[in-house]
Amino acid sequence: MNAKSQKPSWYSSNLRWYVVLAILPTMIAIVAVLFYGYREWDAAESLKAQKTQWSQSGVPYNNVSLKDWYTKRTYSEGTEEWLRILQLSHWGSGAAGTDRLPYLGSEGEVLISLVPGGDWPEEPLVASFLKEMEPVLQSIEKASAHPTPVRFPMMFNGTGTLLENLQESRNVLRLLCLDFDFAYYHQDTKRALRDLDLMLATIQAFDSRETLVSELINIALRGMRGGAIRRSLTHSIWTDDELATLRKSFENPEPLGERWKDVMAGERAVGLSAIESFRSNANEDLGAGPVVQIFPLTPIGEKIFLDYYERAINVPSSDLKTWQDSAARAEALIDAERISAAGVWIGMLLPAVQAAIAAEVRAEVDRRWTQTAIVLRQYKSQKGEWPSRLRDLEAMGLSLDDYSTVHGEVFGYEVVGKTAYLWTADPAKWHLKQSISPTRPSKADYADQVQESLDDQLAGYVLELK
């Protein structure tokens, strides 16, 4: 080989660099794939270990374990009786005139200004209907002796889980509210107290807490019972002993932190069951298919999903204000994740944490409002006049927390002549921390807030005690 044919030394050196540069992207891609694959494998193993731990400790994480969890937490003794009551709660509807029944009829209205012995055009119709429904009320009384919560037929299917029996429990409360108002109208306090006891028994019978929907139904049922009591305080028919009985039933707040963890454990299992169902039926389920294909939920994404559920379940709840503020921060973090693939699933399956906790807090404020109204009646009955300020109720055993909201706002209170007015937050301003009007709202302001549905027992937000 002559000198002219020999390659310069720099040529072979550069060639090696060209080869390195050519294969470097491939090497980086391989390393990236291996690293990503390891992370997914590690996440999958972590998820497997977590679900094994849940299985061993009885925590639900899919349809099968959710069914087992529900079965272990409920009682079968009263199932048949309560199913029969649900059927009979429709008994008589469709008969002549029943569309005009308060609460139960399509043309009926919520009774917010019923005066005992006063004008009530529907009273004969109500009397006839309730006479026919008395066997149903007796059945509720008999069924209330069974342990609670009651186990109902339930087919768990992720987000497709149907809760017909729980939804229909509202019909039982509507019937009891109508009977309660009839008893109030006729000043039959013994019958009215029986109805309140049966309302409480019904609430407890359906308090299985398996999903967030069931908890919201429970809040609605509690609200209906509280609304019935508040209506009866406008024109008091109660003796001192009976007022003491009413007060006792409203003295203890719900263990909200405990309830929340319980409900959200079931809600998480619903979400995981839905993920499992979407994956297995991606080709058949037209609704889930595109999501599964465009935004597949990998093990890492599922861990992110579960991490946000953990944040939702474990929001600090040392007090209600902290609980509500923590929920707002948790939801802000959840919202920030929605731009990712996991965020798409979070958006589909994770419930509105802040709104759900706000409903719990609102129920607690309504409990305090109702309790304060009962104690006002006690004060008037014992001292012959209304207190000049709510602070005077501390002599009756109330504390500041009892007559104020979770944000420390004292309920509105004013005495005009012989009538005392007690008001709470305007529902339209409930999202604001400072939501109680410093002056009594006019009737025109709160009359429009009266709900047509008994399930949201606002009756405005001003209570008149005459």
HUNORHU-V216935 format. One record per residue. N is the residue number from 1. RES is the residue in one small letter. NEAR is the number of other ideal C-beta (glycine too) atoms within 10 Angstrom. Layout:
N&RES&NEAR / N&RES&NEAR
This chain:
1&m&5 / 2&n&5 / 3&a&5 / 4&k&5 / 5&s&6 / 6&q&9 / 7&k&8 / 8&p&8 / 9&s&8 / 10&w&8 / 11&y&9 / 12&s&9 / 13&s&10 / 14&n&11 / 15&l&11 / 16&r&9 / 17&w&9 / 18&y&10 / 19&v&10 / 20&v&10 / 21&l&9 / 22&a&9 / 23&i&11 / 24&l&10 / 25&p&9 / 26&t&9 / 27&m&10 / 28&i&10 / 29&a&10 / 30&i&11 / 31&v&10 / 32&a&10 / 33&v&10 / 34&l&10 / 35&f&10 / 36&y&12 / 37&g&10 / 38&y&10 / 39&r&14 / 40&e&15 / 41&w&11 / 42&d&13 / 43&a&17 / 44&a&15 / 45&e&11 / 46&s&15 / 47&l&17 / 48&k&11 / 49&a&10 / 50&q&14 / 51&k&16 / 52&t&11 / 53&q&11 / 54&w&19 / 55&s&15 / 56&q&8 / 57&s&7 / 58&g&11 / 59&v&17 / 60&p&24 / 61&y&23 / 62&n&20 / 63&n&21 / 64&v&13 / 65&s&19 / 66&l&26 / 67&k&17 / 68&d&14 / 69&w&20 / 70&y&22 / 71&t&12 / 72&k&9 / 73&r&15 / 74&t&21 / 75&y&14 / 76&s&12 / 77&e&14 / 78&g&23 / 79&t&18 / 80&e&11 / 81&e&18 / 82&w&25 / 83&l&16 / 84&r&13 / 85&i&23 / 86&l&19 / 87&q&11 / 88&l&18 / 89&s&23 / 90&h&13 / 91&w&14 / 92&g&18 / 93&s&14 / 94&g&8 / 95&a&13 / 96&a&8 / 97&g&14 / 98&t&19 / 99&d&13 / 100&r&16 / 101&l&23 / 102&p&21 / 103&y&21 / 104&l&22 / 105&g&17 / 106&s&9 / 107&e&10 / 108&g&20 / 109&e&14 / 110&v&20 / 111&l&22 / 112&i&18 / 113&s&12 / 114&l&18 / 115&v&12 / 116&p&16 / 117&g&10 / 118&g&10 / 119&d&7 / 120&w&17 / 121&p&7 / 122&e&17 / 123&e&14 / 124&p&10 / 125&l&19 / 126&v&23 / 127&a&12 / 128&s&15 / 129&f&23 / 130&l&19 / 131&k&10 / 132&e&12 / 133&m&19 / 134&e&10 / 135&p&11 / 136&v&22 / 137&l&20 / 138&q&11 / 139&s&17 / 140&i&25 / 141&e&13 / 142&k&12 / 143&a&23 / 144&s&18 / 145&a&10 / 146&h&16 / 147&p&12 / 148&t&19 / 149&p&21 / 150&v&24 / 151&r&17 / 152&f&22 / 153&p&8 / 154&m&19 / 155&m&9 / 156&f&23 / 157&n&14 / 158&g&19 / 159&t&15 / 160&g&12 / 161&t&21 / 162&l&11 / 163&l&17 / 164&e&10 / 165&n&17 / 166&l&23 / 167&q&14 / 168&e&18 / 169&s&25 / 170&r&20 / 171&n&17 / 172&v&25 / 173&l&26 / 174&r&19 / 175&l&29 / 176&l&27 / 177&c&24 / 178&l&25 / 179&d&25 / 180&f&27 / 181&d&22 / 182&f&22 / 183&a&22 / 184&y&26 / 185&y&22 / 186&h&15 / 187&q&13 / 188&d&17 / 189&t&17 / 190&k&8 / 191&r&16 / 192&a&25 / 193&l&17 / 194&r&18 / 195&d&24 / 196&l&19 / 197&d&16 / 198&l&23 / 199&m&26 / 200&l&16 / 201&a&20 / 202&t&26 / 203&i&22 / 204&q&15 / 205&a&27 / 206&f&27 / 207&d&20 / 208&s&25 / 209&r&23 / 210&e&27 / 211&t&23 / 212&l&19 / 213&v&17 / 214&s&23 / 215&e&23 / 216&l&19 / 217&i&22 / 218&n&23 / 219&i&21 / 220&a&20 / 221&l&24 / 222&r&20 / 223&g&22 / 224&m&24 / 225&r&24 / 226&g&21 / 227&g&22 / 228&a&25 / 229&i&23 / 230&r&21 / 231&r&21 / 232&s&25 / 233&l&23 / 234&t&19 / 235&h&18 / 236&s&18 / 237&i&17 / 238&w&22 / 239&t&11 / 240&d&11 / 241&d&8 / 242&e&16 / 243&l&21 / 244&a&12 / 245&t&16 / 246&l&22 / 247&r&20 / 248&k&10 / 249&s&18 / 250&f&21 / 251&e&12 / 252&n&9 / 253&p&14 / 254&e&15 / 255&p&11 / 256&l&16 / 257&g&17 / 258&e&11 / 259&r&17 / 260&w&26 / 261&k&15 / 262&d&17 / 263&v&24 / 264&m&24 / 265&a&19 / 266&g&25 / 267&e&27 / 268&r&23 / 269&a&28 / 270&v&25 / 271&g&23 / 272&l&25 / 273&s&24 / 274&a&21 / 275&i&22 / 276&e&14 / 277&s&18 / 278&f&21 / 279&r&13 / 280&s&12 / 281&n&14 / 282&a&16 / 283&n&10 / 284&e&8 / 285&d&15 / 286&l&9 / 287&g&9 / 288&a&20 / 289&g&14 / 290&p&11 / 291&v&17 / 292&v&18 / 293&q&10 / 294&i&9 / 295&f&16 / 296&p&12 / 297&l&20 / 298&t&16 / 299&p&17 / 300&i&18 / 301&g&21 / 302&e&18 / 303&k&19 / 304&i&20 / 305&f&22 / 306&l&19 / 307&d&14 / 308&y&21 / 309&y&23 / 310&e&12 / 311&r&18 / 312&a&24 / 313&i&17 / 314&n&14 / 315&v&23 / 316&p&13 / 317&s&20 / 318&s&9 / 319&d&12 / 320&l&20 / 321&k&14 / 322&t&13 / 323&w&19 / 324&q&19 / 325&d&17 / 326&s&19 / 327&a&25 / 328&a&13 / 329&r&13 / 330&a&21 / 331&e&21 / 332&a&10 / 333&l&12 / 334&i&20 / 335&d&13 / 336&a&10 / 337&e&17 / 338&r&13 / 339&i&10 / 340&s&13 / 341&a&16 / 342&a&22 / 343&g&20 / 344&v&17 / 345&w&25 / 346&i&22 / 347&g&13 / 348&m&16 / 349&l&21 / 350&l&21 / 351&p&18 / 352&a&14 / 353&v&24 / 354&q&22 / 355&a&12 / 356&a&21 / 357&i&24 / 358&a&16 / 359&a&17 / 360&e&22 / 361&v&20 / 362&r&18 / 363&a&19 / 364&e&16 / 365&v&21 / 366&d&22 / 367&r&19 / 368&r&20 / 369&w&23 / 370&t&26 / 371&q&23 / 372&t&23 / 373&a&26 / 374&i&25 / 375&v&23 / 376&l&27 / 377&r&22 / 378&q&21 / 379&y&21 / 380&k&17 / 381&s&13 / 382&q&10 / 383&k&12 / 384&g&7 / 385&e&10 / 386&w&20 / 387&p&19 / 388&s&9 / 389&r&12 / 390&l&21 / 391&r&13 / 392&d&15 / 393&l&20 / 394&e&14 / 395&a&10 / 396&m&16 / 397&g&11 / 398&l&22 / 399&s&9 / 400&l&11 / 401&d&13 / 402&d&21 / 403&y&23 / 404&s&18 / 405&t&24 / 406&v&18 / 407&h&17 / 408&g&11 / 409&e&16 / 410&v&15 / 411&f&20 / 412&g&19 / 413&y&21 / 414&e&14 / 415&v&15 / 416&v&10 / 417&g&6 / 418&k&10 / 419&t&12 / 420&a&22 / 421&y&16 / 422&l&23 / 423&w&21 / 424&t&26 / 425&a&24 / 426&d&19 / 427&p&16 / 428&a&11 / 429&k&13 / 430&w&16 / 431&h&11 / 432&l&11 / 433&k&14 / 434&q&12 / 435&s&18 / 436&i&20 / 437&s&17 / 438&p&8 / 439&t&8 / 440&r&16 / 441&p&18 / 442&s&9 / 443&k&11 / 444&a&7 / 445&d&14 / 446&y&19 / 447&a&12 / 448&d&9 / 449&q&15 / 450&v&15 / 451&q&15 / 452&e&9 / 453&s&12 / 454&l&24 / 455&d&18 / 456&d&15 / 457&q&23 / 458&l&20 / 459&a&21 / 460&g&20 / 461&y&25 / 462&v&22 / 463&l&22 / 464&e&18 / 465&l&19 / 466&k&11
